[in-house]
Structure formats: structure tokens, C-alpha cells
Amino acid sequence: MAVNWKDVYSDSVSRVGFDTETREMLVEWKTGKVSGYVGVEEQLVDQISRSVSVGGAIHSLVKGKYGHRYR
């Protein structure tokens, strides 16, 4: 797994990343769980990592629009 992780400042998210092998966005939650969102472009991952509200950006731009699985 080749993941480019970015630490973020968020109440609910520890870091976000992009897996270059599976082409999916990874979200490591403060709970320790890691979500994978299939089909999210790397540019969107970068945009989300720089958002004022990372959790809000994930909710509005990713959830319900891309396939999800816990990893």
C-alpha cells in the first residue's frame, strides 16, 4: 500500500490520504478506524485536507457520492 498521508486539524479526523495503488481516499478517524472511499480524485483529497472543516468537507463532497469501506 502506497499512501500519501496528510495530518489535518479536525475534531473527528486524524489524517487523510490517497492510496496510489487502489486509487482511493483514506480517512483515519480519531476513533482509529480507517475509511476508504473509492474513486475520489487525488486533487479532491488535497482540497479536503486543506479545508477549514475537514469533517464537513468529507460529509458534503464525499459521503454518499463514492463507494465506502472500512479498511
N, CA, C and O atoms as a printed pandas DataFrame, in Angstrom:
     atom_number atom_name residue_name chain_id  residue_number  x_coord  y_coord  z_coord
0              1         N          MET        A               1    0.850   -1.171    0.000
1              2        CA          MET        A               1    0.000    0.000    0.000
2              3         C          MET        A               1    0.894    1.232    0.000
3              4         O          MET        A               1    1.738    1.396    0.881
4              5         N          ALA        A               2    0.705    2.097   -0.993
5              6        CA          ALA        A               2    1.486    3.330   -1.100
6              7         C          ALA        A               2    0.563    4.514   -0.844
7              8         O          ALA        A               2   -0.127    4.986   -1.748
8              9         N          VAL        A               3    0.560    4.987    0.400
9             10        CA          VAL        A               3   -0.359    6.055    0.787
10            11         C          VAL        A               3    0.412    7.325    1.095
11            12         O          VAL        A               3    1.408    7.313    1.818
12            13         N          ASN        A               4   -0.075    8.423    0.525
13            14        CA          ASN        A               4    0.447    9.746    0.842
14            15         C          ASN        A               4   -0.475   10.355    1.894
15            16         O          ASN        A               4   -1.543   10.865    1.557
16            17         N          TRP        A               5   -0.072   10.307    3.166
17            18        CA          TRP        A               5   -0.889   10.802    4.275
18            19         C          TRP        A               5   -0.624   12.275    4.535
19            20         O          TRP        A               5    0.491   12.765    4.358
20            21         N          LYS        A               6   -1.682   12.977    4.964
21            22        CA          LYS        A               6   -1.568   14.370    5.386
22            23         C          LYS        A               6   -2.285   14.513    6.724
23            24         O          LYS        A               6   -3.482   14.243    6.827
24            25         N          ASP        A               7   -1.549   14.938    7.747
25            26        CA          ASP        A               7   -2.168   15.209    9.034
26            27         C          ASP        A               7   -3.065   16.431    8.887
27            28         O          ASP        A               7   -2.725   17.380    8.181
28            29         N          VAL        A               8   -4.213   16.400    9.561
29            30        CA          VAL        A               8   -5.154   17.511    9.469
30            31         C          VAL        A               8   -5.569   17.953   10.866
31            32         O          VAL        A               8   -5.462   17.197   11.832
32            33         N          TYR        A               9   -6.039   19.178   10.954
33            34        CA          TYR        A               9   -6.569   19.697   12.205
34            35         C          TYR        A               9   -8.078   19.552   12.139
35            36         O          TYR        A               9   -8.749   20.237   11.367
36            37         N          SER        A              10   -8.605   18.647   12.962
37            38        CA          SER        A              10  -10.036   18.347   12.930
38            39         C          SER        A              10  -10.438   17.699   14.246
39            40         O          SER        A              10   -9.627   17.047   14.903
40            41         N          ASP        A              11  -11.700   17.886   14.623
41            42        CA          ASP        A              11  -12.219   17.235   15.828
42            43         C          ASP        A              11  -12.474   15.746   15.607
43            44         O          ASP        A              11  -12.431   14.962   16.555
44            45         N          SER        A              12  -12.740   15.352   14.357
45            46        CA          SER        A              12  -13.122   13.967   14.095
46            47         C          SER        A              12  -12.136   13.188   13.224
47            48         O          SER        A              12  -12.187   11.958   13.196
48            49         N          VAL        A              13  -11.245   13.875   12.518
49            50        CA          VAL        A              13  -10.336   13.235   11.572
50            51         C          VAL        A              13   -8.888   13.453   12.003
51            52         O          VAL        A              13   -8.496   14.577   12.316
52            53         N          SER        A              14   -8.090   12.382   12.021
53            54        CA          SER        A              14   -6.661   12.496   12.341
54            55         C          SER        A              14   -5.842   12.868   11.123
55            56         O          SER        A              14   -4.989   13.755   11.172
56            57         N          ARG        A              15   -6.123   12.160   10.004
57            58        CA          ARG        A              15   -5.384   12.424    8.783
58            59         C          ARG        A              15   -6.153   11.880    7.594
59            60         O          ARG        A              15   -7.020   11.018    7.741
60            61         N          VAL        A              16   -5.828   12.388    6.420
61            62        CA          VAL        A              16   -6.408   11.893    5.177
62            63         C          VAL        A              16   -5.260   11.496    4.252
63            64         O          VAL        A              16   -4.147   12.010    4.359
64            65         N          GLY        A              17   -5.553   10.593    3.365
65            66        CA          GLY        A              17   -4.511   10.136    2.454
66            67         C          GLY        A              17   -5.094    9.670    1.141
67            68         O          GLY        A              17   -6.307    9.545    0.972
68            69         N          PHE        A              18   -4.185    9.420    0.216
69            70        CA          PHE        A              18   -4.571    8.898   -1.093
70            71         C          PHE        A              18   -3.714    7.682   -1.383
71            72         O          PHE        A              18   -2.486    7.773   -1.421
72            73         N          ASP        A              19   -4.366    6.539   -1.589
73            74        CA          ASP        A              19   -3.671    5.297   -1.903
74            75         C          ASP        A              19   -3.470    5.236   -3.412
75            76         O          ASP        A              19   -4.430    5.086   -4.168
76            77         N          THR        A              20   -2.229    5.353   -3.839
77            78        CA          THR        A              20   -1.932    5.396   -5.269
78            79         C          THR        A              20   -2.144    4.054   -5.960
79            80         O          THR        A              20   -2.294    4.007   -7.181
80            81         N          GLU        A              21   -2.157    2.966   -5.199
81            82        CA          GLU        A              21   -2.366    1.639   -5.800
82            83         C          GLU        A              21   -3.846    1.346   -6.024
83            84         O          GLU        A              21   -4.230    0.867   -7.090
84            85         N          THR        A              22   -4.675    1.633   -5.025
85            86        CA          THR        A              22   -6.110    1.350   -5.140
86            87         C          THR        A              22   -6.902    2.544   -5.655
87            88         O          THR        A              22   -8.086    2.416   -5.968
88            89         N          ARG        A              23   -6.251    3.718   -5.747
89            90        CA          ARG        A              23   -6.887    4.953   -6.213
90            91         C          ARG        A              23   -8.085    5.331   -5.347
91            92         O          ARG        A              23   -9.167    5.633   -5.850
92            93         N          GLU        A              24   -7.864    5.305   -4.031
93            94        CA          GLU        A              24   -8.955    5.689   -3.141
94            95         C          GLU        A              24   -8.476    6.653   -2.061
95            96         O          GLU        A              24   -7.306    6.669   -1.678
96            97         N          MET        A              25   -9.421    7.451   -1.587
97            98        CA          MET        A              25   -9.169    8.372   -0.492
98            99         C          MET        A              25   -9.278    7.599    0.809
99           100         O          MET        A              25  -10.221    6.831    1.001
100          101         N          LEU        A              26   -8.315    7.797    1.709
101          102        CA          LEU        A              26   -8.359    7.166    3.017
102          103         C          LEU        A              26   -8.550    8.238    4.079
103          104         O          LEU        A              26   -7.946    9.308    4.016
104          105         N          VAL        A              27   -9.387    7.939    5.042
105          106        CA          VAL        A              27   -9.643    8.846    6.159
106          107         C          VAL        A              27   -9.394    8.073    7.439
107          108         O          VAL        A              27  -10.060    7.071    7.699
108          109         N          GLU        A              28   -8.440    8.530    8.242
109          110        CA          GLU        A              28   -8.220    7.938    9.553
110          111         C          GLU        A              28   -8.948    8.810   10.561
111          112         O          GLU        A              28   -8.593    9.966   10.788
112          113         N          TRP        A              29   -9.980    8.221   11.161
113          114        CA          TRP        A              29  -10.808    8.934   12.131
114          115         C          TRP        A              29  -10.120    8.944   13.497
115          116         O          TRP        A              29   -9.248    8.117   13.762
116          117         N          LYS        A              30  -10.507    9.863   14.347
117          118        CA          LYS        A              30   -9.930    9.942   15.698
118          119         C          LYS        A              30  -10.188    8.664   16.489
119          120         O          LYS        A              30   -9.474    8.374   17.450
120          121         N          THR        A              31  -11.209    7.893   16.089
121          122        CA          THR        A              31  -11.532    6.627   16.750
122          123         C          THR        A              31  -10.512    5.546   16.421
123          124         O          THR        A              31  -10.463    4.512   17.088
124          125         N          GLY        A              32   -9.686    5.784   15.382
125          126        CA          GLY        A              32   -8.720    4.789   14.943
126          127         C          GLY        A              32   -9.162    4.016   13.718
127          128         O          GLY        A              32   -8.345    3.357   13.075
128          129         N          LYS        A              33  -10.457    4.085   13.378
129          130        CA          LYS        A              33  -10.935    3.410   12.165
130          131         C          LYS        A              33  -10.424    4.141   10.937
131          132         O          LYS        A              33  -10.177    5.346   10.969
132          133         N          VAL        A              34  -10.271    3.387    9.851
133          134        CA          VAL        A              34   -9.844    3.973    8.581
134          135         C          VAL        A              34  -10.899    3.649    7.530
135          136         O          VAL        A              34  -11.231    2.487    7.295
136          137         N          SER        A              35  -11.416    4.703    6.904
137          138        CA          SER        A              35  -12.386    4.555    5.821
138          139         C          SER        A              35  -11.692    4.712    4.491
139          140         O          SER        A              35  -10.773    5.519    4.350
140          141         N          GLY        A              36  -12.131    3.940    3.516
141          142        CA          GLY        A              36  -11.661    4.079    2.148
142          143         C          GLY        A              36  -12.821    4.490    1.267
143          144         O          GLY        A              36  -13.896    3.893    1.331
144          145         N          TYR        A              37  -12.612    5.512    0.439
145          146        CA          TYR        A              37  -13.631    5.992   -0.487
146          147         C          TYR        A              37  -13.096    5.818   -1.910
147          148         O          TYR        A              37  -12.138    6.479   -2.312
148          149         N          VAL        A              38  -13.729    4.924   -2.656
149          150        CA          VAL        A              38  -13.263    4.528   -3.984
150          151         C          VAL        A              38  -13.632    5.586   -5.025
151          152         O          VAL        A              38  -14.770    6.054   -5.082
152          153         N          GLY        A              39  -12.643    5.953   -5.846
153          154        CA          GLY        A              39  -12.902    6.847   -6.967
154          155         C          GLY        A              39  -12.698    8.324   -6.700
155          156         O          GLY        A              39  -12.870    9.137   -7.607
156          157         N          VAL        A              40  -12.341    8.691   -5.493
157          158        CA          VAL        A              40  -12.093   10.097   -5.183
158          159         C          VAL        A              40  -10.758   10.496   -5.806
159          160         O          VAL        A              40   -9.743    9.836   -5.585
160          161         N          GLU        A              41  -10.762   11.565   -6.575
161          162        CA          GLU        A              41   -9.548   12.035   -7.233
162          163         C          GLU        A              41   -8.554   12.597   -6.213
163          164         O          GLU        A              41   -8.949   13.156   -5.189
164          165         N          GLU        A              42   -7.283   12.445   -6.503
165          166        CA          GLU        A              42   -6.234   12.925   -5.598
166          167         C          GLU        A              42   -6.337   14.429   -5.349
167          168         O          GLU        A              42   -6.043   14.892   -4.247
168          169         N          GLN        A              43   -6.748   15.189   -6.350
169          170        CA          GLN        A              43   -6.915   16.635   -6.195
170          171         C          GLN        A              43   -7.972   16.960   -5.152
171          172         O          GLN        A              43   -7.810   17.904   -4.379
172          173         N          LEU        A              44   -9.058   16.185   -5.120
173          174        CA          LEU        A              44  -10.120   16.413   -4.138
174          175         C          LEU        A              44   -9.627   16.075   -2.741
175          176         O          LEU        A              44   -9.978   16.756   -1.777
176          177         N          VAL        A              45   -8.826   15.041   -2.623
177          178        CA          VAL        A              45   -8.238   14.676   -1.330
178          179         C          VAL        A              45   -7.385   15.835   -0.812
179          180         O          VAL        A              45   -7.449   16.180    0.368
180          181         N          ASP        A              46   -6.595   16.425   -1.690
181          182        CA          ASP        A              46   -5.753   17.564   -1.321
182          183         C          ASP        A              46   -6.606   18.751   -0.894
183          184         O          ASP        A              46   -6.299   19.415    0.096
184          185         N          GLN        A              47   -7.667   19.017   -1.633
185          186        CA          GLN        A              47   -8.584   20.113   -1.295
186          187         C          GLN        A              47   -9.212   19.897    0.078
187          188         O          GLN        A              47   -9.287   20.825    0.884
188          189         N          ILE        A              48   -9.658   18.684    0.341
189          190        CA          ILE        A              48  -10.283   18.364    1.622
190          191         C          ILE        A              48   -9.280   18.521    2.764
191          192         O          ILE        A              48   -9.628   19.031    3.829
192          193         N          SER        A              49   -8.048   18.088    2.550
193          194        CA          SER        A              49   -7.035   18.167    3.613
194          195         C          SER        A              49   -6.727   19.617    3.998
195          196         O          SER        A              49   -6.253   19.874    5.105
196          197         N          ARG        A              50   -6.993   20.561    3.097
197          198        CA          ARG        A              50   -6.736   21.972    3.379
198          199         C          ARG        A              50   -7.985   22.734    3.791
199          200         O          ARG        A              50   -7.928   23.947    3.995
200          201         N          SER        A              51   -9.115   22.041    3.918
201          202        CA          SER        A              51  -10.380   22.688    4.275
202          203         C          SER        A              51  -10.375   23.178    5.715
203          204         O          SER        A              51   -9.710   22.605    6.578
204          205         N          VAL        A              52  -11.123   24.241    5.959
205          206        CA          VAL        A              52  -11.286   24.748    7.319
206          207         C          VAL        A              52  -11.985   23.702    8.174
207          208         O          VAL        A              52  -11.645   23.516    9.342
208          209         N          SER        A              53  -12.975   23.012    7.580
209          210        CA          SER        A              53  -13.681   21.935    8.265
210          211         C          SER        A              53  -13.496   20.660    7.455
211          212         O          SER        A              53  -14.215   20.422    6.485
212          213         N          VAL        A              54  -12.531   19.843    7.857
213          214        CA          VAL        A              54  -12.227   18.608    7.127
214          215         C          VAL        A              54  -13.418   17.658    7.179
215          216         O          VAL        A              54  -13.813   17.098    6.157
216          217         N          GLY        A              55  -13.987   17.476    8.364
217          218        CA          GLY        A              55  -15.142   16.589    8.500
218          219         C          GLY        A              55  -16.324   17.066    7.673
219          220         O          GLY        A              55  -17.010   16.261    7.045
220          221         N          GLY        A              56  -16.564   18.370    7.671
221          222        CA          GLY        A              56  -17.647   18.942    6.878
222          223         C          GLY        A              56  -17.420   18.747    5.385
223          224         O          GLY        A              56  -18.359   18.461    4.642
224          225         N          ALA        A              57  -16.177   18.902    4.949
225          226        CA          ALA        A              57  -15.844   18.710    3.539
226          227         C          ALA        A              57  -16.058   17.256    3.133
227          228         O          ALA        A              57  -16.590   16.981    2.057
228          229         N          ILE        A              58  -15.650   16.337    3.980
229          230        CA          ILE        A              58  -15.861   14.910    3.689
230          231         C          ILE        A              58  -17.354   14.630    3.587
231          232         O          ILE        A              58  -17.806   13.935    2.676
232          233         N          HIS        A              59  -18.105   15.172    4.520
233          234        CA          HIS        A              59  -19.557   14.945    4.543
234          235         C          HIS        A              59  -20.232   15.499    3.281
235          236         O          HIS        A              59  -21.079   14.831    2.689
236          237         N          SER        A              60  -19.864   16.705    2.873
237          238        CA          SER        A              60  -20.553   17.318    1.743
238          239         C          SER        A              60  -20.011   16.900    0.375
239          240         O          SER        A              60  -20.763   16.879   -0.599
240          241         N          LEU        A              61  -18.730   16.571    0.286
241          242        CA          LEU        A              61  -18.120   16.280   -1.014
242          243         C          LEU        A              61  -17.908   14.796   -1.309
243          244         O          LEU        A              61  -17.729   14.414   -2.465
244          245         N          VAL        A              62  -17.927   13.951   -0.261
245          246        CA          VAL        A              62  -17.553   12.552   -0.466
246          247         C          VAL        A              62  -18.639   11.569   -0.042
247          248         O          VAL        A              62  -19.027   10.699   -0.822
248          249         N          LYS        A              63  -19.131   11.701    1.183
249          250        CA          LYS        A              63  -20.100   10.718    1.702
250          251         C          LYS        A              63  -21.347   10.657    0.829
251          252         O          LYS        A              63  -21.933   11.680    0.474
252          253         N          GLY        A              64  -21.734    9.436    0.495
253          254        CA          GLY        A              64  -22.914    9.209   -0.322
254          255         C          GLY        A              64  -22.673    9.360   -1.818
255          256         O          GLY        A              64  -23.548    9.042   -2.623
256          257         N          LYS        A              65  -21.485    9.845   -2.197
257          258        CA          LYS        A              65  -21.170   10.040   -3.610
258          259         C          LYS        A              65  -20.148    9.025   -4.122
259          260         O          LYS        A              65  -20.021    8.818   -5.328
260          261         N          TYR        A              66  -19.428    8.400   -3.202
261          262        CA          TYR        A              66  -18.381    7.438   -3.553
262          263         C          TYR        A              66  -18.577    6.163   -2.727
263          264         O          TYR        A              66  -19.118    6.203   -1.622
264          265         N          GLY        A              67  -18.133    5.044   -3.277
265          266        CA          GLY        A              67  -18.212    3.787   -2.544
266          267         C          GLY        A              67  -17.362    3.855   -1.290
267          268         O          GLY        A              67  -16.302    4.482   -1.292
268          269         N          HIS        A              68  -17.813    3.215   -0.214
269          270        CA          HIS        A              68  -17.140    3.268    1.078
270          271         C          HIS        A              68  -16.883    1.867    1.593
271          272         O          HIS        A              68  -17.674    0.946    1.389
272          273         N          ARG        A              69  -15.742    1.734    2.273
273          274        CA          ARG        A              69  -15.450    0.504    3.013
274          275         C          ARG        A              69  -14.494    0.844    4.148
275          276         O          ARG        A              69  -13.673    1.755    4.041
276          277         N          TYR        A              70  -14.618    0.087    5.242
277          278        CA          TYR        A              70  -13.638    0.241    6.329
278          279         C          TYR        A              70  -12.437   -0.632    5.996
279          280         O          TYR        A              70  -12.599   -1.741    5.488
280          281         N          ARG        A              71  -11.252   -0.148    6.274
281          282        CA          ARG        A              71  -10.032   -0.895    5.976
282          283         C          ARG        A              71   -9.352   -1.315    7.238
283          284         O          ARG        A              71   -8.303   -1.958    7.189
